[in-house]
Amino acid sequence: MTGVTDSAWLPRHWLFFGRFPPPRDGQTLLTQQLLEMLGGEFTFLCADSSARSPDGRVLPPGRLRLRRIPEMASYLWRIRRLAARYPFPILYAIASGNWLGHLRDCAAFAWSIPRGRPVVVWTHNSLLALAASPLWRRSLRWLGRHIRILVVPGKRLAEPLRELVPEERIAIIPNSIAQEMLCTDEEVSRKLEQLQSLEELRVLFVGHMLPEKGGWELLEATALLRRAGVPLRVSYAGGWVSAEDCHRFVRRIAALGLGLCVTHYGSIAHPETLRQLYLSHHIVALPTRHPTEAQPASILEALNAACAIVSTDHATIPEMVSPGVHGFLVRPSPEELAAALARYWTTPGLWRSHAYAARRHFCASFAPEQVRCRWRALLQHVEREYAQSSEGRRYGQLPLSL
């Protein structure tokens, strides 16, 4: 790329800092999806922040580990070098809701990212726990002065931040799903017909097998439903953070006598396999209480595949699921989960009504094209501002090459 003048100098090039697959989880998939969604109009130079072991293996996300600090320091060096070499606006897609990741974010803005560079921060995690802390509120307010736009997926996540980040710097853009996960109207119609006549309830859990995601509560609810005579089959799709958690889960399945009705598929790498799982189940259950939950990708994928939803009144989930319309919101207890799931077995026509409404809700609010248009307008606005600024005009005279 050669230097040109005025607003034409920046031909939609961005630095993109985030976590990319592998591993395949909600955050990496959403990041990859945004990259693909906008890749035809913008050029992104990417830096992957995924945690790696000393031998180079990519590690799944998990609980806070101080031994990740050297890996974070290395990442800060990488983005500093990229930002110094390429004077492009930055899409920072790794803003963290935990204290260790937040320290990394503060270090990135204090040391790695040059002053005057416009930064669009896209957070996959809720920042509400940080905002509630007197200590971290001060650092969040400091970050708010150094970013151009903070993108959050829902109003619930934006409201508590308005005291820390100027309102004009907050944009609400929901997430969507990857093209390969989209279901056609014909597939959905076929599902509504076929599953209506099944003689068992099929329930699916998709997410990391962290205790805070609610997979254990769903297991206990399954035992309650079986004892109540509700025929059901429960499927889990998600990877383990530790082998110990996996062994405990398997032992609990055996202790409850659920070996014939509970299946754990592990982490599913192939999108089509996961898509077919959604299409073959009535309900997606996600009784999450995860402290940094924002907008679960599994619920978006479930709405797309005409699944009824049983989840919690947590993060942006109430903006995705209207109780009694698309599913039910409950407390993350086995008893409430079991009661909500049982209603689909005891109330004729309820599942079909919720599943059909879920599909319509996805098409109206979360379809990829709608989300892409909102992102495109936002990035173009930031580009125009940067190209017309004194910093942007100065860089516009430099000969650059990719």
Sequence and secondary structure as in RCSB ss.txt:
>XXXX:A:sequence
MTGVTDSAWLPRHWLFFGRFPPPRDGQTLLTQQLLEMLGGEFTFLCADSSARSPDGRVLPPGRLRLRRIPEMASY
LWRIRRLAARYPFPILYAIASGNWLGHLRDCAAFAWSIPRGRPVVVWTHNSLLALAASPLWRRSLRWLGRHIRIL
VVPGKRLAEPLRELVPEERIAIIPNSIAQEMLCTDEEVSRKLEQLQSLEELRVLFVGHMLPEKGGWELLEATALL
RRAGVPLRVSYAGGWVSAEDCHRFVRRIAALGLGLCVTHYGSIAHPETLRQLYLSHHIVALPTRHPTEAQPASIL
EALNAACAIVSTDHATIPEMVSPGVHGFLVRPSPEELAAALARYWTTPGLWRSHAYAARRHFCASFAPEQVRCRW
RALLQHVEREYAQSSEGRRYGQLPLSL
>XXXX:A:secstr
     GGGS  SEEEEEE  SSS SHHHHHHHHHHHHHTTT EEEEEE   B TTS B    S  GGGHHHHHHH
HHHHHHHHHH    EEE    SSHHHHHHHHHIIIIIS TT  EEEE SS  HHHHTSHHHHHHHHHHHTT SEE
EESSHHHHGGGTTTS GGGEEE      GGG   HHHHHHHHHHHHT SSEEEEEES   GGGTHHHHHHHHHHH
HHTT  EEEEEE   S HHHHHHHHHHHHHHT TTTEEE      HHHHHHHHHT SEEEE    TT  S HHHH
HHHHTT EEEEES TTHHHH  BTTTEEEE S HHHHHHHHHHHHHSTTHHHHHHHHHHHHHHHHT HHHHHHHH
HHHHHHHHHHHHHSHHHHHHHTS    
